[in-house]
Amino acid sequence: MLLVAVMEAEVGTLETWPSEILARIFAFNVRSPDVNLHLQTLVAFFLGNNVPFNLACQFFSACAYTPIPWFVPRFSYHYELFEQHPSLSRCPYYNVREGRVKYTDGTIEEPHVDLPNTLGFEATGFPAIIRRILLQTQHYEYEESAVY
């Protein structure tokens, strides 16, 4: 199957994703001083929305033009931390299917549940660039058996 189609089947159409997440994917900068925070936020989003590790890696690499060997160890670190030590690594993420903020440890805090999230490409400030990248990315095949 095609990579973008598989990702959208897992999470929902990209237009329903938080603009902040889309911006962090499509304008990712490995030299950003907050790169680890950005990766943590992305992994929380992917993991919280039940995206398998290899799908998250392939999608991120294709959309962010970031080499897999650079970010896989960092993605792996956060995936393992969230899965093995949920109480130590609690991080908010937007659950696309439920339309609300949850935490990677499975909890919901009522005051923060309905934080306003801007969704879709338009609020990123560069929707045309995202669409151009997706035109290329939509032709990539998802390799389910890929091992990282």
N, C-alpha and C positions, 0 to 999 in steps of 0.2 A: 504494500500500500504506500501511498504518497505520504511523506513526512508531515506536512501541514494538516492533511486530512486526519491522520492518526492523532495528532495533538489536539485538534479541535473535537474529535470524537471523545477524547479523554476528559477535556476540560470545558469545552464550549467554544463557540466562535471567538476569534481574536478580538472582535469588536466588543465583546462582553467582558474582556479582561480589563483590570485597572490600567489607566494610562501610565501610571508610575512604573508598573511592571513592564509594559511595552517599551517605555523610554529606556529603562535599564537594560533591556535585551537589545534593542535596535541601535542604541547609541552607547554601547558598552565600551569603556575605556580602561584598559589594563593598567594605565598609569595614574588613574584617579587615586587620591589619597584615601578615599573611602571604599576602595575596591572590595575589601573583605566584607564590609557591611552590605554592599550591593549584592555580592554573591550569596550571603546569608539570606537576604530578603528574597532573592530569586529562588533559592532552594526551598525556603519555607513555603513559597507560593506553589512550586511544583509538587513538593511532597504533600502539602496540605490538600492539594487537588488531585492526589493519587496518581501522579505522573511517574511511571517507572524511571529509574535512574538512567537507563540507556536512551530512552526517548528524550528525557530532559537534556542529556548531553548532546545528542544529535541535533535537536531543535536549536538549542542555544548556539552551538558551533555554526550552524547554517545561517542563522539570523544575525549573529553578532560578529561574524567573520573572525572568530577567535579560535586558534588552534586547540584541538582536543587535548593534546599533552599538557598545555598550560593550565587549563581549568579543571580537568577531571580530578586530580588529587584534591583540589579545593572543594568541588562539588561533593566528592566522596566523603570528605571530612564532615561537612555539614549534614549530609544525608545520614551518616552514621551517628552523629551527635544527636540529631533530632529523634532518630529511631531508638537508640540505645539509652539515652539519658534525657527523656522528655522533660522532666522537672528541672533539670539544670540548664536546658537550652530553649526555654519557652520563648516563642517568637510569634508575633501576629502575622496573619496572612489573610487575603481576601478569598473566601470560598465562592467560586463563581456560580456553582449550582444553587447554593443557598442564598447568594446575594448579600452576604454579611461577613464581618471580620470574625475570625476564630483564632485560636492559638495552636501551635504545633503540638502541644501536650493534650489537645482535645477539649480544652476548656473554652468557655465563653464568659466574658465579663460584661454584664448588662450595660454599664455606661458606655462601653466601647463597641457594642455590637453593631450599631447602625452608623458608624462613622461614615461621613459622605465620601464616596469614592467617585472620581471622575473616570468614566469608562470609555474605551475605544481609542482609535488613532488620532482623532481631531485634537484632543487636549494635550497630546504629546508635543505639539508645536512643529512636528515634521511628518504629517501624515503621508505626503507624497513620497517621501524617502522610504517610509515603511512599506508602502504599497509596491514600490519599485523592487525592494529587497524581496518581498513576498512573491513577486512575479517569477523570480529566479528560484527561490526556495520551494515553490509549489511543485517543481519538477523533480525534487530529490526523493528518492525512495527511502523509506524507513527500514533499517536493518535490525529486525527484532532480535536476531541472534548475536548482534555485536556485543563484544565483551570489552570492558574498559578497566 
